[in-house]
Amino acid sequence: MIQTDIKTIPNTKSLRTYTVTLTYPAFRCRYEMEPEKTNFAVMTITYAPNEVIFDFPSFMAYLRSFEDVPISLESAANRVLDDMFERLQPIWARVHVRTEREHGVVIEITAEHGQLSHSRSHASRPDRAE
């Protein structure tokens, strides 16, 4: 079962546009069609925070909770993106998954949501001070 209790902490620089990148080289889940086999992949998550950022230990526990779940890498990438938007409500986020198969075949999946702008207007957030 995928754990969805991703804890968040306040973003003390919410008026600043910046990105956070987490690369998790040990992402694992079960093959959807053959649950006895394990999918191994590198998952890279990049997001532009809004009001909150993820609590790193709880986010890592969330990613590890995929280990025994039969799910395709495509579905896993989109599930992570959806769960991030539900909990963090970032300005923008991208989840990239890369795996290598037999015969040198490389599979890459990218799921993205939101729009990254490099300027944040104080006028749009009058209740926040930098």
Chimera marker file (.cmm) of the C-alpha trace (Angstrom):
<marker_set name="trace">
<marker id="1" x="0.000" y="0.000" z="0.000" r="1" g="1" b="0" radius="0.5"/>
<marker id="2" x="1.315" y="3.428" z="-0.935" r="1" g="1" b="0" radius="0.5"/>
<marker id="3" x="1.704" y="5.684" z="2.080" r="1" g="1" b="0" radius="0.5"/>
<marker id="4" x="0.178" y="9.088" z="1.349" r="1" g="1" b="0" radius="0.5"/>
<marker id="5" x="0.985" y="10.891" z="4.595" r="1" g="1" b="0" radius="0.5"/>
<marker id="6" x="3.591" y="13.259" z="3.161" r="1" g="1" b="0" radius="0.5"/>
<marker id="7" x="4.366" y="15.790" z="5.865" r="1" g="1" b="0" radius="0.5"/>
<marker id="8" x="5.093" y="19.370" z="4.884" r="1" g="1" b="0" radius="0.5"/>
<marker id="9" x="6.882" y="22.295" z="6.449" r="1" g="1" b="0" radius="0.5"/>
<marker id="10" x="6.453" y="26.023" z="5.737" r="1" g="1" b="0" radius="0.5"/>
<marker id="11" x="8.486" y="27.476" z="2.885" r="1" g="1" b="0" radius="0.5"/>
<marker id="12" x="10.243" y="30.479" z="4.415" r="1" g="1" b="0" radius="0.5"/>
<marker id="13" x="11.146" y="31.801" z="0.947" r="1" g="1" b="0" radius="0.5"/>
<marker id="14" x="7.758" y="31.446" z="-0.719" r="1" g="1" b="0" radius="0.5"/>
<marker id="15" x="8.100" y="34.775" z="-2.560" r="1" g="1" b="0" radius="0.5"/>
<marker id="16" x="11.262" y="33.586" z="-4.266" r="1" g="1" b="0" radius="0.5"/>
<marker id="17" x="11.088" y="31.392" z="-7.352" r="1" g="1" b="0" radius="0.5"/>
<marker id="18" x="13.441" y="28.448" z="-6.999" r="1" g="1" b="0" radius="0.5"/>
<marker id="19" x="13.472" y="24.750" z="-7.670" r="1" g="1" b="0" radius="0.5"/>
<marker id="20" x="14.237" y="21.717" z="-5.537" r="1" g="1" b="0" radius="0.5"/>
<marker id="21" x="15.585" y="18.534" z="-7.135" r="1" g="1" b="0" radius="0.5"/>
<marker id="22" x="15.662" y="15.143" z="-5.472" r="1" g="1" b="0" radius="0.5"/>
<marker id="23" x="17.281" y="12.200" z="-7.248" r="1" g="1" b="0" radius="0.5"/>
<marker id="24" x="16.381" y="8.804" z="-5.847" r="1" g="1" b="0" radius="0.5"/>
<marker id="25" x="18.552" y="6.154" z="-7.548" r="1" g="1" b="0" radius="0.5"/>
<marker id="26" x="16.923" y="3.256" z="-5.679" r="1" g="1" b="0" radius="0.5"/>
<marker id="27" x="13.264" y="3.638" z="-6.658" r="1" g="1" b="0" radius="0.5"/>
<marker id="28" x="11.570" y="0.240" z="-6.720" r="1" g="1" b="0" radius="0.5"/>
<marker id="29" x="8.116" y="-1.095" z="-7.399" r="1" g="1" b="0" radius="0.5"/>
<marker id="30" x="6.684" y="-4.407" z="-8.583" r="1" g="1" b="0" radius="0.5"/>
<marker id="31" x="5.987" y="-5.140" z="-12.232" r="1" g="1" b="0" radius="0.5"/>
<marker id="32" x="2.297" y="-4.586" z="-12.778" r="1" g="1" b="0" radius="0.5"/>
<marker id="33" x="1.868" y="-7.707" z="-14.936" r="1" g="1" b="0" radius="0.5"/>
<marker id="34" x="4.310" y="-9.896" z="-12.963" r="1" g="1" b="0" radius="0.5"/>
<marker id="35" x="4.189" y="-8.772" z="-9.297" r="1" g="1" b="0" radius="0.5"/>
<marker id="36" x="6.870" y="-11.280" z="-8.285" r="1" g="1" b="0" radius="0.5"/>
<marker id="37" x="9.424" y="-9.229" z="-10.290" r="1" g="1" b="0" radius="0.5"/>
<marker id="38" x="10.851" y="-5.892" z="-9.202" r="1" g="1" b="0" radius="0.5"/>
<marker id="39" x="11.202" y="-2.735" z="-11.296" r="1" g="1" b="0" radius="0.5"/>
<marker id="40" x="14.357" y="-0.731" z="-10.530" r="1" g="1" b="0" radius="0.5"/>
<marker id="41" x="14.655" y="2.880" z="-11.645" r="1" g="1" b="0" radius="0.5"/>
<marker id="42" x="16.197" y="6.260" z="-10.967" r="1" g="1" b="0" radius="0.5"/>
<marker id="43" x="13.494" y="8.773" z="-10.082" r="1" g="1" b="0" radius="0.5"/>
<marker id="44" x="14.278" y="12.479" z="-10.278" r="1" g="1" b="0" radius="0.5"/>
<marker id="45" x="11.743" y="14.896" z="-8.851" r="1" g="1" b="0" radius="0.5"/>
<marker id="46" x="12.047" y="18.631" z="-9.472" r="1" g="1" b="0" radius="0.5"/>
<marker id="47" x="9.539" y="21.158" z="-8.207" r="1" g="1" b="0" radius="0.5"/>
<marker id="48" x="9.088" y="24.877" z="-7.603" r="1" g="1" b="0" radius="0.5"/>
<marker id="49" x="7.687" y="25.197" z="-4.079" r="1" g="1" b="0" radius="0.5"/>
<marker id="50" x="4.820" y="27.439" z="-3.145" r="1" g="1" b="0" radius="0.5"/>
<marker id="51" x="3.743" y="27.844" z="0.498" r="1" g="1" b="0" radius="0.5"/>
<marker id="52" x="5.133" y="24.531" z="1.786" r="1" g="1" b="0" radius="0.5"/>
<marker id="53" x="7.978" y="22.118" z="1.062" r="1" g="1" b="0" radius="0.5"/>
<marker id="54" x="8.096" y="18.414" z="1.767" r="1" g="1" b="0" radius="0.5"/>
<marker id="55" x="9.547" y="17.026" z="4.961" r="1" g="1" b="0" radius="0.5"/>
<marker id="56" x="12.433" y="14.948" z="3.586" r="1" g="1" b="0" radius="0.5"/>
<marker id="57" x="12.136" y="11.877" z="5.894" r="1" g="1" b="0" radius="0.5"/>
<marker id="58" x="8.390" y="11.529" z="5.288" r="1" g="1" b="0" radius="0.5"/>
<marker id="59" x="8.833" y="11.985" z="1.538" r="1" g="1" b="0" radius="0.5"/>
<marker id="60" x="11.500" y="9.270" z="1.444" r="1" g="1" b="0" radius="0.5"/>
<marker id="61" x="9.170" y="6.949" z="3.397" r="1" g="1" b="0" radius="0.5"/>
<marker id="62" x="6.492" y="7.729" z="0.815" r="1" g="1" b="0" radius="0.5"/>
<marker id="63" x="8.810" y="6.787" z="-2.080" r="1" g="1" b="0" radius="0.5"/>
<marker id="64" x="9.892" y="3.590" z="-0.314" r="1" g="1" b="0" radius="0.5"/>
<marker id="65" x="6.234" y="2.638" z="0.152" r="1" g="1" b="0" radius="0.5"/>
<marker id="66" x="6.072" y="1.832" z="-3.591" r="1" g="1" b="0" radius="0.5"/>
<marker id="67" x="8.467" y="-1.129" z="-3.150" r="1" g="1" b="0" radius="0.5"/>
<marker id="68" x="5.784" y="-3.812" z="-2.808" r="1" g="1" b="0" radius="0.5"/>
<marker id="69" x="3.142" y="-2.214" z="-5.010" r="1" g="1" b="0" radius="0.5"/>
<marker id="70" x="2.418" y="-3.700" z="-8.452" r="1" g="1" b="0" radius="0.5"/>
<marker id="71" x="2.405" y="-0.556" z="-10.611" r="1" g="1" b="0" radius="0.5"/>
<marker id="72" x="3.934" y="0.447" z="-13.933" r="1" g="1" b="0" radius="0.5"/>
<marker id="73" x="6.707" y="3.027" z="-13.896" r="1" g="1" b="0" radius="0.5"/>
<marker id="74" x="4.467" y="5.305" z="-15.966" r="1" g="1" b="0" radius="0.5"/>
<marker id="75" x="1.715" y="5.065" z="-13.370" r="1" g="1" b="0" radius="0.5"/>
<marker id="76" x="4.208" y="5.498" z="-10.528" r="1" g="1" b="0" radius="0.5"/>
<marker id="77" x="5.600" y="8.708" z="-12.063" r="1" g="1" b="0" radius="0.5"/>
<marker id="78" x="2.104" y="10.125" z="-12.480" r="1" g="1" b="0" radius="0.5"/>
<marker id="79" x="1.022" y="8.992" z="-9.007" r="1" g="1" b="0" radius="0.5"/>
<marker id="80" x="4.011" y="10.765" z="-7.419" r="1" g="1" b="0" radius="0.5"/>
<marker id="81" x="3.207" y="13.918" z="-9.395" r="1" g="1" b="0" radius="0.5"/>
<marker id="82" x="-0.479" y="13.797" z="-8.403" r="1" g="1" b="0" radius="0.5"/>
<marker id="83" x="0.337" y="13.182" z="-4.734" r="1" g="1" b="0" radius="0.5"/>
<marker id="84" x="2.860" y="16.045" z="-4.731" r="1" g="1" b="0" radius="0.5"/>
<marker id="85" x="0.263" y="18.435" z="-6.136" r="1" g="1" b="0" radius="0.5"/>
<marker id="86" x="-2.310" y="17.295" z="-3.622" r="1" g="1" b="0" radius="0.5"/>
<marker id="87" x="-0.024" y="17.772" z="-0.591" r="1" g="1" b="0" radius="0.5"/>
<marker id="88" x="2.404" y="20.529" z="-1.627" r="1" g="1" b="0" radius="0.5"/>
<marker id="89" x="0.464" y="22.488" z="-4.231" r="1" g="1" b="0" radius="0.5"/>
<marker id="90" x="3.715" y="23.513" z="-5.916" r="1" g="1" b="0" radius="0.5"/>
<marker id="91" x="3.893" y="26.083" z="-8.684" r="1" g="1" b="0" radius="0.5"/>
<marker id="92" x="5.355" y="23.483" z="-11.025" r="1" g="1" b="0" radius="0.5"/>
<marker id="93" x="6.699" y="19.937" z="-10.771" r="1" g="1" b="0" radius="0.5"/>
<marker id="94" x="8.320" y="17.277" z="-12.927" r="1" g="1" b="0" radius="0.5"/>
<marker id="95" x="8.861" y="13.590" z="-12.179" r="1" g="1" b="0" radius="0.5"/>
<marker id="96" x="11.376" y="11.801" z="-14.392" r="1" g="1" b="0" radius="0.5"/>
<marker id="97" x="11.929" y="8.044" z="-14.229" r="1" g="1" b="0" radius="0.5"/>
<marker id="98" x="14.781" y="6.266" z="-16.005" r="1" g="1" b="0" radius="0.5"/>
<marker id="99" x="15.357" y="2.539" z="-16.160" r="1" g="1" b="0" radius="0.5"/>
<marker id="100" x="17.599" y="0.265" z="-18.189" r="1" g="1" b="0" radius="0.5"/>
<marker id="101" x="16.415" y="-3.064" z="-19.552" r="1" g="1" b="0" radius="0.5"/>
<marker id="102" x="18.117" y="-5.987" z="-21.193" r="1" g="1" b="0" radius="0.5"/>
<marker id="103" x="19.968" y="-5.384" z="-24.469" r="1" g="1" b="0" radius="0.5"/>
<marker id="104" x="20.780" y="-1.807" z="-23.429" r="1" g="1" b="0" radius="0.5"/>
<marker id="105" x="17.236" y="-0.512" z="-23.829" r="1" g="1" b="0" radius="0.5"/>
<marker id="106" x="16.666" y="2.650" z="-21.793" r="1" g="1" b="0" radius="0.5"/>
<marker id="107" x="13.141" y="3.712" z="-20.872" r="1" g="1" b="0" radius="0.5"/>
<marker id="108" x="12.470" y="7.264" z="-19.691" r="1" g="1" b="0" radius="0.5"/>
<marker id="109" x="9.174" y="8.639" z="-18.455" r="1" g="1" b="0" radius="0.5"/>
<marker id="110" x="8.524" y="12.307" z="-17.690" r="1" g="1" b="0" radius="0.5"/>
<marker id="111" x="5.349" y="13.628" z="-16.076" r="1" g="1" b="0" radius="0.5"/>
<marker id="112" x="5.007" y="17.380" z="-15.584" r="1" g="1" b="0" radius="0.5"/>
<marker id="113" x="2.352" y="19.731" z="-14.243" r="1" g="1" b="0" radius="0.5"/>
<marker id="114" x="2.063" y="23.473" z="-13.692" r="1" g="1" b="0" radius="0.5"/>
<marker id="115" x="4.010" y="26.295" z="-15.265" r="1" g="1" b="0" radius="0.5"/>
<marker id="116" x="7.356" y="27.575" z="-14.076" r="1" g="1" b="0" radius="0.5"/>
<marker id="117" x="7.675" y="31.352" z="-14.161" r="1" g="1" b="0" radius="0.5"/>
<marker id="118" x="10.884" y="32.976" z="-13.042" r="1" g="1" b="0" radius="0.5"/>
<marker id="119" x="9.236" y="35.930" z="-11.353" r="1" g="1" b="0" radius="0.5"/>
<marker id="120" x="6.932" y="36.121" z="-8.366" r="1" g="1" b="0" radius="0.5"/>
<marker id="121" x="4.843" y="39.229" z="-7.908" r="1" g="1" b="0" radius="0.5"/>
<marker id="122" x="4.505" y="40.757" z="-4.456" r="1" g="1" b="0" radius="0.5"/>
<marker id="123" x="1.212" y="42.242" z="-5.656" r="1" g="1" b="0" radius="0.5"/>
<marker id="124" x="-0.264" y="38.794" z="-6.121" r="1" g="1" b="0" radius="0.5"/>
<marker id="125" x="0.654" y="37.813" z="-2.551" r="1" g="1" b="0" radius="0.5"/>
<marker id="126" x="0.050" y="40.939" z="-0.399" r="1" g="1" b="0" radius="0.5"/>
<marker id="127" x="-0.248" y="38.885" z="2.784" r="1" g="1" b="0" radius="0.5"/>
<marker id="128" x="3.322" y="37.565" z="2.511" r="1" g="1" b="0" radius="0.5"/>
<marker id="129" x="6.512" y="39.413" z="3.346" r="1" g="1" b="0" radius="0.5"/>
<marker id="130" x="9.871" y="38.281" z="2.050" r="1" g="1" b="0" radius="0.5"/>
<link id1="1" id2="2" r="1" g="1" b="0" radius="0.2"/>
<link id1="2" id2="3" r="1" g="1" b="0" radius="0.2"/>
<link id1="3" id2="4" r="1" g="1" b="0" radius="0.2"/>
<link id1="4" id2="5" r="1" g="1" b="0" radius="0.2"/>
<link id1="5" id2="6" r="1" g="1" b="0" radius="0.2"/>
<link id1="6" id2="7" r="1" g="1" b="0" radius="0.2"/>
<link id1="7" id2="8" r="1" g="1" b="0" radius="0.2"/>
<link id1="8" id2="9" r="1" g="1" b="0" radius="0.2"/>
<link id1="9" id2="10" r="1" g="1" b="0" radius="0.2"/>
<link id1="10" id2="11" r="1" g="1" b="0" radius="0.2"/>
<link id1="11" id2="12" r="1" g="1" b="0" radius="0.2"/>
<link id1="12" id2="13" r="1" g="1" b="0" radius="0.2"/>
<link id1="13" id2="14" r="1" g="1" b="0" radius="0.2"/>
<link id1="14" id2="15" r="1" g="1" b="0" radius="0.2"/>
<link id1="15" id2="16" r="1" g="1" b="0" radius="0.2"/>
<link id1="16" id2="17" r="1" g="1" b="0" radius="0.2"/>
<link id1="17" id2="18" r="1" g="1" b="0" radius="0.2"/>
<link id1="18" id2="19" r="1" g="1" b="0" radius="0.2"/>
<link id1="19" id2="20" r="1" g="1" b="0" radius="0.2"/>
<link id1="20" id2="21" r="1" g="1" b="0" radius="0.2"/>
<link id1="21" id2="22" r="1" g="1" b="0" radius="0.2"/>
<link id1="22" id2="23" r="1" g="1" b="0" radius="0.2"/>
<link id1="23" id2="24" r="1" g="1" b="0" radius="0.2"/>
<link id1="24" id2="25" r="1" g="1" b="0" radius="0.2"/>
<link id1="25" id2="26" r="1" g="1" b="0" radius="0.2"/>
<link id1="26" id2="27" r="1" g="1" b="0" radius="0.2"/>
<link id1="27" id2="28" r="1" g="1" b="0" radius="0.2"/>
<link id1="28" id2="29" r="1" g="1" b="0" radius="0.2"/>
<link id1="29" id2="30" r="1" g="1" b="0" radius="0.2"/>
<link id1="30" id2="31" r="1" g="1" b="0" radius="0.2"/>
<link id1="31" id2="32" r="1" g="1" b="0" radius="0.2"/>
<link id1="32" id2="33" r="1" g="1" b="0" radius="0.2"/>
<link id1="33" id2="34" r="1" g="1" b="0" radius="0.2"/>
<link id1="34" id2="35" r="1" g="1" b="0" radius="0.2"/>
<link id1="35" id2="36" r="1" g="1" b="0" radius="0.2"/>
<link id1="36" id2="37" r="1" g="1" b="0" radius="0.2"/>
<link id1="37" id2="38" r="1" g="1" b="0" radius="0.2"/>
<link id1="38" id2="39" r="1" g="1" b="0" radius="0.2"/>
<link id1="39" id2="40" r="1" g="1" b="0" radius="0.2"/>
<link id1="40" id2="41" r="1" g="1" b="0" radius="0.2"/>
<link id1="41" id2="42" r="1" g="1" b="0" radius="0.2"/>
<link id1="42" id2="43" r="1" g="1" b="0" radius="0.2"/>
<link id1="43" id2="44" r="1" g="1" b="0" radius="0.2"/>
<link id1="44" id2="45" r="1" g="1" b="0" radius="0.2"/>
<link id1="45" id2="46" r="1" g="1" b="0" radius="0.2"/>
<link id1="46" id2="47" r="1" g="1" b="0" radius="0.2"/>
<link id1="47" id2="48" r="1" g="1" b="0" radius="0.2"/>
<link id1="48" id2="49" r="1" g="1" b="0" radius="0.2"/>
<link id1="49" id2="50" r="1" g="1" b="0" radius="0.2"/>
<link id1="50" id2="51" r="1" g="1" b="0" radius="0.2"/>
<link id1="51" id2="52" r="1" g="1" b="0" radius="0.2"/>
<link id1="52" id2="53" r="1" g="1" b="0" radius="0.2"/>
<link id1="53" id2="54" r="1" g="1" b="0" radius="0.2"/>
<link id1="54" id2="55" r="1" g="1" b="0" radius="0.2"/>
<link id1="55" id2="56" r="1" g="1" b="0" radius="0.2"/>
<link id1="56" id2="57" r="1" g="1" b="0" radius="0.2"/>
<link id1="57" id2="58" r="1" g="1" b="0" radius="0.2"/>
<link id1="58" id2="59" r="1" g="1" b="0" radius="0.2"/>
<link id1="59" id2="60" r="1" g="1" b="0" radius="0.2"/>
<link id1="60" id2="61" r="1" g="1" b="0" radius="0.2"/>
<link id1="61" id2="62" r="1" g="1" b="0" radius="0.2"/>
<link id1="62" id2="63" r="1" g="1" b="0" radius="0.2"/>
<link id1="63" id2="64" r="1" g="1" b="0" radius="0.2"/>
<link id1="64" id2="65" r="1" g="1" b="0" radius="0.2"/>
<link id1="65" id2="66" r="1" g="1" b="0" radius="0.2"/>
<link id1="66" id2="67" r="1" g="1" b="0" radius="0.2"/>
<link id1="67" id2="68" r="1" g="1" b="0" radius="0.2"/>
<link id1="68" id2="69" r="1" g="1" b="0" radius="0.2"/>
<link id1="69" id2="70" r="1" g="1" b="0" radius="0.2"/>
<link id1="70" id2="71" r="1" g="1" b="0" radius="0.2"/>
<link id1="71" id2="72" r="1" g="1" b="0" radius="0.2"/>
<link id1="72" id2="73" r="1" g="1" b="0" radius="0.2"/>
<link id1="73" id2="74" r="1" g="1" b="0" radius="0.2"/>
<link id1="74" id2="75" r="1" g="1" b="0" radius="0.2"/>
<link id1="75" id2="76" r="1" g="1" b="0" radius="0.2"/>
<link id1="76" id2="77" r="1" g="1" b="0" radius="0.2"/>
<link id1="77" id2="78" r="1" g="1" b="0" radius="0.2"/>
<link id1="78" id2="79" r="1" g="1" b="0" radius="0.2"/>
<link id1="79" id2="80" r="1" g="1" b="0" radius="0.2"/>
<link id1="80" id2="81" r="1" g="1" b="0" radius="0.2"/>
<link id1="81" id2="82" r="1" g="1" b="0" radius="0.2"/>
<link id1="82" id2="83" r="1" g="1" b="0" radius="0.2"/>
<link id1="83" id2="84" r="1" g="1" b="0" radius="0.2"/>
<link id1="84" id2="85" r="1" g="1" b="0" radius="0.2"/>
<link id1="85" id2="86" r="1" g="1" b="0" radius="0.2"/>
<link id1="86" id2="87" r="1" g="1" b="0" radius="0.2"/>
<link id1="87" id2="88" r="1" g="1" b="0" radius="0.2"/>
<link id1="88" id2="89" r="1" g="1" b="0" radius="0.2"/>
<link id1="89" id2="90" r="1" g="1" b="0" radius="0.2"/>
<link id1="90" id2="91" r="1" g="1" b="0" radius="0.2"/>
<link id1="91" id2="92" r="1" g="1" b="0" radius="0.2"/>
<link id1="92" id2="93" r="1" g="1" b="0" radius="0.2"/>
<link id1="93" id2="94" r="1" g="1" b="0" radius="0.2"/>
<link id1="94" id2="95" r="1" g="1" b="0" radius="0.2"/>
<link id1="95" id2="96" r="1" g="1" b="0" radius="0.2"/>
<link id1="96" id2="97" r="1" g="1" b="0" radius="0.2"/>
<link id1="97" id2="98" r="1" g="1" b="0" radius="0.2"/>
<link id1="98" id2="99" r="1" g="1" b="0" radius="0.2"/>
<link id1="99" id2="100" r="1" g="1" b="0" radius="0.2"/>
<link id1="100" id2="101" r="1" g="1" b="0" radius="0.2"/>
<link id1="101" id2="102" r="1" g="1" b="0" radius="0.2"/>
<link id1="102" id2="103" r="1" g="1" b="0" radius="0.2"/>
<link id1="103" id2="104" r="1" g="1" b="0" radius="0.2"/>
<link id1="104" id2="105" r="1" g="1" b="0" radius="0.2"/>
<link id1="105" id2="106" r="1" g="1" b="0" radius="0.2"/>
<link id1="106" id2="107" r="1" g="1" b="0" radius="0.2"/>
<link id1="107" id2="108" r="1" g="1" b="0" radius="0.2"/>
<link id1="108" id2="109" r="1" g="1" b="0" radius="0.2"/>
<link id1="109" id2="110" r="1" g="1" b="0" radius="0.2"/>
<link id1="110" id2="111" r="1" g="1" b="0" radius="0.2"/>
<link id1="111" id2="112" r="1" g="1" b="0" radius="0.2"/>
<link id1="112" id2="113" r="1" g="1" b="0" radius="0.2"/>
<link id1="113" id2="114" r="1" g="1" b="0" radius="0.2"/>
<link id1="114" id2="115" r="1" g="1" b="0" radius="0.2"/>
<link id1="115" id2="116" r="1" g="1" b="0" radius="0.2"/>
<link id1="116" id2="117" r="1" g="1" b="0" radius="0.2"/>
<link id1="117" id2="118" r="1" g="1" b="0" radius="0.2"/>
<link id1="118" id2="119" r="1" g="1" b="0" radius="0.2"/>
<link id1="119" id2="120" r="1" g="1" b="0" radius="0.2"/>
<link id1="120" id2="121" r="1" g="1" b="0" radius="0.2"/>
<link id1="121" id2="122" r="1" g="1" b="0" radius="0.2"/>
<link id1="122" id2="123" r="1" g="1" b="0" radius="0.2"/>
<link id1="123" id2="124" r="1" g="1" b="0" radius="0.2"/>
<link id1="124" id2="125" r="1" g="1" b="0" radius="0.2"/>
<link id1="125" id2="126" r="1" g="1" b="0" radius="0.2"/>
<link id1="126" id2="127" r="1" g="1" b="0" radius="0.2"/>
<link id1="127" id2="128" r="1" g="1" b="0" radius="0.2"/>
<link id1="128" id2="129" r="1" g="1" b="0" radius="0.2"/>
<link id1="129" id2="130" r="1" g="1" b="0" radius="0.2"/>
</marker_set>
